[in-house]
Amino acid sequence: MSRKFIWITLSKRYIIAFGIFLLLMYLFTLPESYHLAVLSTAVIATPVKYDIVIDPGHGGIDSGGIGNGDVYEKDIVLDIALRMKDYLEQYGLKVGLTRSGDHDVTHLATKKGTRHQRDLDGRFMAMHEGLLGISIHANVTKDTKEQGAIVFYMRNSYIDQLYAKTVLEQIEKVQVLNHPDPIPRSNLLLLKARPPVLLVEVGFLSNPDDLRKLVDPQFRQVMAEAIGEGVRRFYALYRLEQSE
């Protein structure tokens, strides 16, 4: 009887150990999912400080896309983000920025890795300090005919889709659209943050018409106000839904 008891006990231990091994192997074959699992504890502990967190893409040694005449994406999107902040604060919203100058956000990272990985991790973590988040970018492509704004949202999320549609409706009033509807994505880390987050491409630096617009401070102001108005309108709906 004692031998049988020992054999059963050892078998259970081996089964549990083997199951853990298989789980770890599965997680390591999905690095992005594993990364999110590792971050989950830090995310839960992140306090909400802002109504909206705005992320101007790139910064520092990372210029992002470059248009003719050495027009850097990092500069264009930072200016739009700062103008958005001013616009939203006029309506009483508390606004946070992942960066307010020409630098990356590696200092916000919670894990080690390459500069790019730490920068992305820092932006991801910063999104959790807001009830909403939005990341501002500008496109570059080899096809100079490609132009217009694009809005990306998290696939299979109704609330994110509504957020994206609300913002796109306002952008359409001031800028050509590259795609008539918001585009769902599931492979962008920022969109996987806990609050609803969008990634907005304001235009193509590789397109002459978009470039001409984006280097114009007046257009950047109009774009900032359009995106800001979309955010403001959705924020009102989002808070109302949360209170019900």
C-alpha positions as CSV (number, residue, x, y, z in Angstrom):
1,M,0.0,0.0,0.0
2,S,2.8,2.4,0.9
3,R,4.5,1.9,-2.5
4,K,1.2,2.7,-4.3
5,F,0.8,5.8,-2.2
6,I,4.3,7.1,-3.0
7,W,3.8,6.3,-6.7
8,I,0.6,8.3,-6.9
9,T,2.2,11.3,-5.1
10,L,5.2,11.4,-7.4
11,S,3.0,11.1,-10.4
12,K,1.0,14.1,-9.4
13,R,4.1,16.1,-8.9
14,Y,5.5,15.2,-12.2
15,I,2.2,16.0,-13.9
16,I,2.1,19.5,-12.3
17,A,5.7,20.2,-13.1
18,F,5.2,19.1,-16.7
19,G,2.1,21.2,-17.0
20,I,4.0,24.3,-15.8
21,F,6.8,23.5,-18.2
22,L,4.3,23.4,-21.1
23,L,2.7,26.7,-20.0
24,L,6.0,28.4,-19.9
25,M,7.0,27.1,-23.3
26,Y,3.7,28.4,-24.7
27,L,4.2,31.8,-23.2
28,F,7.7,32.1,-24.5
29,T,6.5,31.3,-28.0
30,L,4.2,34.4,-27.7
31,P,6.6,37.1,-26.6
32,E,4.1,39.9,-26.8
33,S,1.6,38.1,-24.7
34,Y,4.3,37.1,-22.2
35,H,5.4,40.7,-22.0
36,L,1.9,41.8,-21.2
37,A,1.6,39.1,-18.5
38,V,4.8,40.3,-16.9
39,L,3.6,43.9,-17.0
40,S,0.2,43.2,-15.5
41,T,1.2,43.7,-11.8
42,A,2.8,47.0,-12.6
43,V,-0.2,48.1,-14.6
44,I,-2.6,47.3,-11.8
45,A,-0.5,49.4,-9.5
46,T,-0.5,52.4,-11.8
47,P,-2.7,55.2,-10.4
48,V,-5.0,57.2,-12.8
49,K,-3.8,60.8,-12.8
50,Y,-5.3,62.3,-16.0
51,D,-8.5,62.3,-18.0
52,I,-6.4,61.8,-21.2
53,V,-2.7,60.9,-21.8
54,I,-1.3,62.1,-25.1
55,D,1.7,60.4,-26.6
56,P,3.7,62.3,-29.2
57,G,5.5,59.5,-31.0
58,H,9.3,59.1,-31.2
59,G,11.6,61.8,-29.8
60,G,15.3,62.1,-29.0
61,I,17.5,60.1,-31.3
62,D,14.4,58.6,-32.9
63,S,13.3,61.1,-35.4
64,G,10.5,58.9,-36.8
65,G,9.6,59.6,-40.4
66,I,11.4,62.3,-42.3
67,G,9.9,64.5,-45.0
68,N,11.6,66.6,-47.7
69,G,13.6,69.4,-46.2
70,D,14.4,67.4,-43.1
71,V,11.0,67.7,-41.6
72,Y,11.0,65.3,-38.6
73,E,7.9,63.4,-37.5
74,K,9.0,63.7,-33.9
75,D,8.7,67.5,-34.1
76,I,5.4,67.7,-36.0
77,V,3.6,65.3,-33.6
78,L,5.0,67.0,-30.5
79,D,3.7,70.4,-31.6
80,I,0.3,68.9,-32.4
81,A,0.2,67.2,-29.0
82,L,1.1,70.4,-27.1
83,R,-1.6,72.2,-29.0
84,M,-4.1,69.4,-28.1
85,K,-3.1,69.7,-24.5
86,D,-3.9,73.5,-24.5
87,Y,-7.2,72.9,-26.3
88,L,-8.4,70.2,-23.9
89,E,-7.4,72.0,-20.8
90,Q,-9.6,74.9,-21.9
91,Y,-12.5,72.5,-21.3
92,G,-11.3,71.5,-17.9
93,L,-9.7,68.2,-18.8
94,K,-6.6,67.1,-17.0
95,V,-4.0,66.2,-19.6
96,G,-0.8,64.2,-19.3
97,L,2.0,63.9,-21.9
98,T,4.4,61.0,-22.4
99,R,6.9,63.7,-23.4
100,S,6.9,67.5,-23.6
101,G,10.3,67.9,-25.3
102,D,12.7,66.3,-27.7
103,H,13.4,63.1,-25.9
104,D,12.2,59.5,-25.7
105,V,10.4,57.9,-22.7
106,T,12.8,55.1,-21.8
107,H,12.9,56.6,-18.2
108,L,9.3,55.4,-17.8
109,A,10.1,51.8,-18.7
110,T,9.5,49.0,-16.2
111,K,11.7,46.4,-17.9
112,K,15.1,46.0,-19.5
113,G,15.7,45.7,-23.3
114,T,16.9,47.7,-26.2
115,R,16.3,51.5,-26.3
116,H,13.3,50.9,-28.6
117,Q,11.8,48.3,-26.4
118,R,12.2,50.4,-23.2
119,D,10.7,53.4,-25.0
120,L,7.7,51.5,-26.1
121,D,7.3,50.0,-22.7
122,G,7.4,53.4,-21.1
123,R,4.7,54.7,-23.4
124,F,2.5,51.6,-22.7
125,M,2.9,52.1,-19.0
126,A,2.1,55.9,-19.3
127,M,-1.2,55.1,-21.0
128,H,-2.5,53.6,-17.8
129,E,-2.2,57.0,-16.0
130,G,-5.2,58.2,-18.0
131,L,-8.9,57.3,-18.4
132,L,-8.2,57.6,-22.1
133,G,-5.0,57.5,-24.2
134,I,-4.0,58.6,-27.7
135,S,-0.8,58.4,-29.6
136,I,0.0,60.9,-32.4
137,H,2.1,60.0,-35.4
138,A,2.8,60.9,-39.1
139,N,3.3,58.4,-41.9
140,V,6.0,57.9,-44.4
141,T,5.9,55.6,-47.4
142,K,7.7,55.1,-50.7
143,D,4.5,55.8,-52.6
144,T,4.2,59.6,-52.6
145,K,0.6,59.4,-53.7
146,E,-0.4,57.9,-50.3
147,Q,-1.9,60.7,-48.2
148,G,-4.4,61.5,-45.4
149,A,-5.1,60.6,-41.8
150,I,-5.6,57.2,-40.3
151,V,-7.0,56.1,-37.0
152,F,-6.2,52.7,-35.5
153,Y,-8.0,51.1,-32.6
154,M,-7.9,47.8,-30.7
155,R,-9.6,45.0,-32.7
156,N,-12.8,43.5,-31.1
157,S,-13.3,46.3,-28.7
158,Y,-16.6,48.1,-29.1
159,I,-15.7,51.0,-26.9
160,D,-12.4,51.6,-28.7
161,Q,-14.2,51.5,-32.0
162,L,-16.7,54.1,-30.8
163,Y,-13.7,56.2,-29.6
164,A,-12.0,55.9,-33.0
165,K,-15.2,56.8,-34.9
166,T,-15.8,59.9,-32.8
167,V,-12.2,61.1,-33.4
168,L,-12.2,60.3,-37.1
169,E,-15.4,62.2,-37.6
170,Q,-13.7,65.4,-36.4
171,I,-10.5,64.8,-38.3
172,E,-12.5,64.4,-41.5
173,K,-13.6,68.0,-41.2
174,V,-10.0,69.3,-41.6
175,Q,-7.9,66.6,-43.3
176,V,-8.2,64.1,-46.1
177,L,-8.7,60.5,-44.9
178,N,-6.5,57.7,-46.1
179,H,-9.2,55.3,-45.1
180,P,-12.9,56.1,-44.6
181,D,-13.2,54.1,-41.4
182,P,-11.0,53.5,-38.4
183,I,-8.8,50.5,-38.8
184,P,-8.8,47.7,-36.2
185,R,-5.4,46.3,-35.2
186,S,-4.3,43.6,-32.7
187,N,-0.5,43.8,-33.0
188,L,0.1,47.3,-31.6
189,L,1.2,47.2,-27.9
190,L,-0.2,50.7,-27.1
191,L,-3.6,49.7,-28.1
192,K,-3.5,46.8,-25.6
193,A,-3.4,49.2,-22.7
194,R,-6.2,48.9,-20.1
195,P,-7.9,52.3,-21.0
196,P,-9.2,52.9,-24.5
197,V,-6.3,54.0,-26.6
198,L,-6.0,55.2,-30.2
199,L,-3.1,55.6,-32.6
200,V,-3.7,58.5,-35.0
201,E,-1.6,59.1,-38.1
202,V,-2.1,62.8,-39.0
203,G,-0.9,62.5,-42.6
204,F,2.0,61.4,-44.8
205,L,5.3,63.3,-44.7
206,S,6.1,61.6,-47.9
207,N,3.1,63.2,-49.7
208,P,3.7,66.8,-51.0
209,D,0.2,68.0,-50.1
210,D,0.2,66.5,-46.6
211,L,3.8,67.7,-46.0
212,R,2.8,71.3,-47.0
213,K,-0.1,71.1,-44.5
214,L,1.9,69.6,-41.7
215,V,4.7,72.2,-41.8
216,D,2.1,75.0,-41.5
217,P,1.5,75.9,-37.8
218,Q,-2.1,77.0,-38.6
219,F,-2.9,73.6,-40.0
220,R,-1.3,71.9,-37.0
221,Q,-3.5,74.0,-34.7
222,V,-6.6,73.0,-36.7
223,M,-5.6,69.3,-36.6
224,A,-4.9,69.5,-32.8
225,E,-8.3,71.1,-32.2
226,A,-10.1,68.5,-34.4
227,I,-8.4,65.5,-32.6
228,G,-9.0,67.3,-29.3
229,E,-12.7,67.8,-30.0
230,G,-13.1,64.1,-30.9
231,V,-11.4,63.2,-27.6
232,R,-13.5,65.6,-25.7
233,R,-16.8,64.3,-27.2
234,F,-15.9,60.7,-26.5
235,Y,-14.7,61.5,-23.0
236,A,-18.2,62.9,-22.2
237,L,-19.8,59.7,-23.5
238,Y,-17.3,57.5,-21.7
239,R,-17.8,59.1,-18.3
240,L,-21.5,59.0,-18.7
241,E,-21.4,55.3,-19.5
242,Q,-19.1,54.6,-16.5
243,S,-21.5,56.4,-14.2
244,E,-24.5,54.4,-15.2
